[in-house]
Amino acid sequence: MAGNQRAVVLLALGTPSEPTVPAVRRFLRAFLGDKRVIALPWLFRKLLLECIILPFRAKHSAALYQKIWTPQGSPFAVHTEALRKRLADALGNSTPVHVAMRYGTPSAESVIRKLAADGTQEIVALPQFPHNAESSRETAVVHFSEVLKKHAPAIRLRILPAFYDHPDYIAALAETLHGIDRSRRFVFSFHGIPVKSLFRIAGKRRLNCNPASAVFSAEACKRCEAANDCYRRQCYATASALADAARIPAEQVRVAFQSRFGKGKWLLPATADCVDDETILVAPGFTVDCVETLLELQELRPGKLIPCLNASPAFARFLAEQVKALHA
């Protein structure tokens, strides 16, 4: 394909534009107003958001963002832009690379309008979510696809599948553990989701486990009709593959889930219940450092917190190879 008729778009969730209460309120309204994030009927979700969450949470969240904000801006945006540049260098000048945020800027609409005006014929979308979850990968992919269909239906779209167990992704994660004492205790922390979300993804297929249990059984997954789409199974698959690649004994690794929000049953065990000052804490489900890793995990006071992949050369090479494979 000649010229710049193909483009790559990194799909990310987003970040407030400023660590101020108004900016954080706008971000939370978009984020928590998403039916895939808070799975309630529209009216109940609206009342919860406008009457309870925003009046009380926006100020608190703004204070959290202020703690991690840098002179260059939001760490999430800074790291994502650095990754964009590194991927662009790996792909060469003939393939422009853009970022589209599910919430905030640059928006999917603004990016798609620009690419359409530039004569782009094909977009390779790289969702920055290794695992399948309706509140992250699914909402970003569905939203981008819908916006593309509305504003530029002639542009072809190719989407990187979930890459939670891809050997090159696992190898990139293993590089972040270079020089770490393998005899230490490790906690691999993934973003938590409500148990109900697993049942919604499974649909009419039978789950062969108790998702509310803190005990995980790989054997149960082998007999599960919904195993391939199960977020919980995918997280454990990442943890197992990473432990093998980094040569960490299985008995030294614990899988846990963070960022619980609201009431109801969430995936267990909770990260906060698994960490102490001797723990090596890793967040393999987050590709870029954000408030959840820079602050939420740091405040658990682990023995050591491993940075996310961010713009690591290994991760950029992995993404570049996926772009080439999708275009082949």
Secondary structure, DSSP 8 states (H G I E B T S, - for coil): --TT-EEEEEEEEE--SSSSHHHHHHHHHHHHTSTTTS-S-HHHHHHHIIIIIHHHHHHHHHHHHHHH-BTTB-HHHHHHHHHHHHHHHHH-TTS-EEEEEEESSSBHHHHHHHHHHTT--EEEEEES-SS--IIIIIHHHHHHHHHHHHH-TTSEEEE----TT-HHHHHHHHHTTTT--TTSEEEEEEE--BHHHHHHHHTTS---S-TTSS---HHHHHT-TTGGG-HHHHHHHHHHHHHHHTT--GGGEEEEEE---SSS-B-SSBGGGT--TTEEEE-TT-SS--HIIIIIIGGG--SEE----TT-HHHHHHHHHHHHHHH-
